[in-house]
């Protein structure tokens, strides 16, 4: 009985945006958008409170500005 050939696990390659890399591949990848700085949302402390989705856009107008006739 013939053994089944094991297929190598699929390897995903990253398509960089740096064009042709000539000298330093590591430095080119570090300046790629893959490793850019990202702003993390606060989870605790000041500025971390998030209202429920049904209240979005509700509290922007002050009640003093409403004129009732």
C-alpha distance (Angstrom), angle and dihedral (degrees) to the residues before:
residue distance angle dihedral
X1 . . .
X2 3.78 . .
X3 3.80 118.9 .
X4 3.76 117.4 -120.9
X5 3.77 114.0 -112.0
X6 3.76 113.1 -117.8
X7 3.76 112.8 -129.7
X8 3.78 115.0 -140.0
X9 3.79 114.9 -110.8
X10 3.74 113.1 -95.2
X11 3.78 113.0 -96.4
X12 3.78 117.4 -153.6
X13 3.78 116.4 -142.6
X14 3.79 121.9 -151.1
X15 3.79 114.1 -128.4
X16 3.80 102.8 -141.5
X17 3.78 124.2 -152.6
X18 3.79 97.9 -140.3
X19 3.79 100.2 96.2
X20 3.80 114.8 -137.6
X21 3.81 112.4 0.1
X22 3.80 110.2 -146.0
X23 3.79 112.4 166.0
X24 3.77 117.6 10.3
X25 3.80 117.5 22.0
X26 3.81 94.7 -177.8
X27 3.78 93.5 52.6
X28 3.80 90.9 47.1
X29 3.81 91.2 52.9
X30 3.81 92.3 48.0
X31 3.80 89.8 57.9
X32 3.81 91.6 47.4
X33 3.85 120.4 106.3
X34 3.81 88.4 -108.4
X35 3.81 90.8 75.4
X36 3.82 98.8 36.6
X37 3.81 120.8 134.3
X38 3.77 115.3 -93.7
X39 3.80 130.0 -162.6
X40 3.78 112.5 -122.4
X41 3.79 119.4 -147.4
X42 3.79 115.3 -120.0
X43 3.78 113.9 -107.9
X44 3.81 98.9 -177.0
X45 3.78 135.6 24.8
X46 3.79 132.4 21.3
X47 3.77 116.0 -1.2
X48 3.79 94.6 16.7
X49 3.81 98.5 103.8
X50 3.80 113.3 113.0
X51 3.79 121.6 -170.8
X52 3.76 121.0 -137.8
X53 3.80 115.3 -90.2
X54 3.82 93.7 -108.2
X55 3.84 90.7 65.0
X56 3.80 97.6 51.6
X57 3.81 112.0 129.7
X58 3.79 94.1 7.6
X59 3.80 103.4 107.1
X60 3.81 102.5 46.4
X61 3.80 97.4 96.2
X62 3.81 120.7 67.4
X63 3.81 114.8 -126.6
X64 3.87 89.1 -133.5
X65 3.80 90.8 69.1
X66 3.80 93.8 59.9
X67 3.80 112.3 98.4
X68 3.78 118.1 -156.6
X69 3.80 117.3 -161.0
